[in-house]
Amino acid sequence: MRNKALDNTALTLAIIGAVNWGLIGFFDFNLVASLFGGMSWLSRIIYGLVGLCGIYLISFYMQNNNISSQS
C-alpha cells in the first residue's frame, strides 16, 4: 500500500523542479535562485528535496511494471 500524501508531495515537488528547469532552458531564469538566493542553504534544501522526490518517483515505474505484468 502506498502513501498517497507522500506520492502527491513528491509529484508536486518534481513538477516544480521541472518547471524551474524549463524556465532555465527557455528564458535563462532560475526561479528558485531568484526566490531564495543563489545556492543559499534554503535553495540547496529545495534542490535536494526535488532530487530526492525524483529518485522516489522512480518507484512509480516499478509499480506500473508490476501492474502490467500481472494483467
FENLIN-V29175 format. One record per backbone hydrogen bond with DSSP energy under -0.5 kcal/mol. NH is the residue of the N-H (numbers start at 1). CO is the residue of the C=O. E is the energy in kcal/mol with one decimal. If there is no record, write none. Layout:
nh:NH co:CO e:E
nh:NH co:CO e:E
This chain:
nh:4 co:2 e:-0.9
nh:7 co:3 e:-2.4
nh:8 co:4 e:-2.5
nh:9 co:5 e:-2.4
nh:10 co:6 e:-2.7
nh:11 co:7 e:-2.4
nh:12 co:8 e:-2.3
nh:13 co:9 e:-2.5
nh:14 co:10 e:-2.2
nh:15 co:11 e:-2.0
nh:16 co:12 e:-2.3
nh:17 co:13 e:-2.3
nh:18 co:14 e:-2.3
nh:19 co:15 e:-2.6
nh:20 co:16 e:-2.4
nh:21 co:17 e:-2.3
nh:22 co:18 e:-2.2
nh:23 co:19 e:-2.5
nh:24 co:20 e:-2.2
nh:25 co:21 e:-2.7
nh:26 co:22 e:-2.8
nh:27 co:23 e:-2.1
nh:28 co:24 e:-1.3
nh:29 co:23 e:-1.4
nh:31 co:29 e:-0.8
nh:34 co:30 e:-2.1
nh:35 co:31 e:-2.0
nh:36 co:32 e:-2.8
nh:37 co:33 e:-1.8
nh:39 co:37 e:-0.6
nh:40 co:37 e:-1.1
nh:44 co:40 e:-2.2
nh:45 co:41 e:-1.7
nh:46 co:42 e:-2.1
nh:47 co:43 e:-2.7
nh:48 co:44 e:-2.5
nh:49 co:45 e:-2.7
nh:50 co:46 e:-2.5
nh:51 co:47 e:-2.2
nh:52 co:48 e:-2.6
nh:53 co:49 e:-2.5
nh:54 co:50 e:-2.1
nh:55 co:51 e:-2.0
nh:56 co:52 e:-2.6
nh:57 co:53 e:-2.5
nh:58 co:54 e:-0.6
nh:58 co:55 e:-1.0
nh:59 co:56 e:-1.7
nh:60 co:57 e:-1.5
nh:61 co:57 e:-0.6
nh:61 co:58 e:-1.0
nh:62 co:58 e:-1.1
nh:63 co:59 e:-2.3
nh:64 co:60 e:-2.5
nh:65 co:61 e:-2.4
nh:66 co:62 e:-2.1
nh:67 co:63 e:-2.1
nh:68 co:64 e:-2.3
nh:69 co:65 e:-2.2
nh:70 co:66 e:-1.1
nh:71 co:67 e:-0.8
